Each structure stands twice: as C-alpha cells, then as structure tokens.
Amino acid sequence: MPKTSSEPLAHDQPLPPSKRATLHGPAMGTRWSVTLDADTTVDMEALRQQLAAAVEQVDEQMSPWKPDSDLVRLNRAPPGEWVDLPPEMLEVLSCALDIQHRSAGAFDPCVGQLVDAWGFGPVRDAPDGQAIRAARQSMPVAAQECLELDMPTRRVRKHAPVQLDLCGVAKGYAVDRMVHVLQQHRVPHALASLDGELRAVGRQASGAPCAVAVERPETGRRAVHGVIELEDLAVATSGDYRRYLEVGDVRITHTMDARRCAPVHNAVASVTVLAGSCMQADAWATALLVGGPGEGLATAQRLKMDVLFLLRGADGLTAIGLGRFGEPAEGSALS
C-alpha cells in the first residue's frame, strides 16, 4: 500500500500541501477514530484500512468474546502446557504483569473468572452467587506466580487454572498500534482514540497541541470536567459511571479488585492518567481506580505520575491532581 516518502525535505523546498481528515470505524464493541493533518500524497483509504486492521488484530488476539481468539485459546489450555502466542499479545501480557507487580496487585490480568461471575463477561449478564463463590475460591495469590512468559520463544504457560482478562489494557494497546500505523505513513500530526483512550502524534499542523476533554463522571449524560493538551502523549480514563449493573438499589461496577475478589467499591468516580503509551495509561488508570483514594493516590505519588482523581463525596466531586494535573497551565480549562 502506498506510503508517504521517507526522504527529508531540502531546506529550500516548500512544505507539501496538507489536509485534515477524520478516519473512523467500528471495533471492539465501540468505535476507533483518528483525526490527522497530513500531506496530500497520503492515500487516505489505504491508511484507513491499515488502521482498522491494526485494531481488529488486537481484538482477534485478545477478546474474551471471540471463541477463536488467542486469549480464549490460552484460557482453555491446561496448566503446565506451553501456548504459542503472537508477539503483540506477549507485549501486552508483559506490561500487565509489570503493572500488576508495581501496583501491588491492584491491576491483575487474572480476573477473567471474576468478571464472568459478576455478569460482565461473555458467559452471563447478571451476577451469579455460585459462580462468584467458585471464582473467589480459585483466585490465585498473584498473576506473576501463575503465569510464565518465555519471550524469546513467544510462548506462555499457566501454573494454575486461571482465566485471563485483558480488557483493562487491550484498548489502550490498540491505540498504540494505530499510532504505529500513522508513524509508518509518516503522518506528523494526529490524534488517535478508542473508547476514551487517546494518544497524540506530535501537535496539530497549526502548531497548537491537541485539546482533549476530561469527562465529568456523570451517569446518563456527557459533560466536560476540563480540557488537557496533548503532544506526543497518551491519556486514558477509568471510572464507575459508564459500565455497571444495577441489582436493586446497588450499583456494581465492571472493574474487579482481585485482592477482594469483588467489584471495586471506593470513593473514586474516575481516574485519568497521562503516559508515553496508551497501553500504560490504560492499565494504570485501572490500577489506580482499584487502589482507591488511599493506596492508589499513594502509588501515583510514589511513581511521580500525571494523574487526576475525581472522588465522590457528600458535597459532590473532589478533584485531586498530581504532576501535570496538579498545576494547570495558565489559560487551560482543567478544573
């Protein structure tokens, strides 16, 4: 497929004409989107096809809903059996185990059975008491103790009958794969997004950074809490207000706390994280949401992360920002 030239422009050569375009399509139960400024030699249809293929590849490998996915194949494998996996999935598993370790288990990829038992997976659409008890009894001590990665030979084996779930990191990784495609096409200015996970490539062609809204965590409507500016940076948000079940008067969020063997239940309405990759931002947003206003905030402080916590209280929402969120630049809308 045609790509733009990789030859640098001579100093006396004028910049090629550029155009703004928005490419998008369905994927992973939602939609992907890329807004870009690129020179007019870029084949937009070829680019759109490759972006769609990049997201679809992640879904085909890591979806718990696709019976032929590599994730489902790994989940079906008995403990002790080596399973060959594609390099993309090994990269995601390696990241997941690293953040599981650094977050003291707040992020855990081995929550698949819990997710299903509480009605958020492909097995059932409501909590099942018997399945919840079974999941609690079978939860491993730590993902790193039951999952072994052999990166040189691209294979993995389980040491316990665990069910993995990569929904807390796969969408962020899909955004990174889209950015990789954009870089291959030498697109200098773009904003890639998938279901609230975003990553900027450079700035806009005008020289302005990419403006991204931070959503106010309110059920049933879209509202803006503030705006951040991105340049070669990714952002992801995890919260309790978009995907949940209501059982009587109780709201059950889809994010699982593996250490409690139960859905997250704390004062955090949402966590927004900035990072160099969207995979890292996505996984850390989940980890800090699980960690809550105590442990999660302490972890973010210890690792000097750029994080915005929005906490629910009797008087409404309270914002706690660290790093770039702690001191908004003059004129920004973050509040």
VENPE-V613092 format. One record per pair of residues at least 12 apart in sequence whose C-alpha atoms are under 6 Angstrom apart, sorted by the first residue. I is the first residue (numbers start at 1). GAP is how many residues later the second one is. Records with the same first field share a line. If there is no record, write none. Layout:
I = GAP + GAP
This chain:
3 = 182
4 = 38 + 181
16 = 23
17 = 22
18 = 20 + 21 + 22
19 = 18 + 19
20 = 16 + 17
21 = 14 + 15
22 = 12 + 13
32 = 161 + 162
33 = 159 + 160
34 = 157 + 158
35 = 155 + 156
36 = 153 + 154
37 = 152
38 = 149
51 = 127
54 = 123
55 = 119
65 = 57
75 = 88
79 = 79 + 80 + 81 + 82
80 = 77 + 78 + 79
81 = 76
82 = 74 + 75
83 = 72 + 73
84 = 70 + 71
85 = 69 + 70
106 = 181 + 184 + 185
107 = 180
109 = 55 + 56 + 57
110 = 33 + 53 + 54
111 = 54
112 = 51 + 52 + 53
113 = 22 + 50
114 = 21
117 = 14 + 15
136 = 125
146 = 12 + 13 + 14
168 = 115
169 = 110 + 113 + 114
172 = 25 + 106 + 107 + 110
173 = 106
176 = 102
189 = 12 + 13 + 14 + 15
197 = 39
198 = 36 + 37
199 = 34 + 35
200 = 31 + 32 + 33
201 = 31
202 = 29 + 30
203 = 28
209 = 20 + 21 + 22
210 = 19 + 20
211 = 17 + 18
212 = 15 + 16
213 = 13 + 14
214 = 12 + 13
217 = 24
219 = 22
226 = 107 + 108 + 109
227 = 106 + 107
233 = 43
234 = 40 + 41 + 42 + 43 + 44
235 = 38 + 39 + 46
236 = 36 + 37 + 45 + 46
237 = 34 + 35 + 48
238 = 32 + 33 + 47 + 48
239 = 30 + 31
240 = 13 + 29
257 = 33
264 = 26
267 = 44 + 45
268 = 24 + 43
269 = 41 + 42 + 43
270 = 40
271 = 14 + 18 + 37 + 38
272 = 35 + 36
273 = 12 + 33 + 34
274 = 32
306 = 16 + 17 + 18
307 = 14 + 15
308 = 12 + 13 + 17
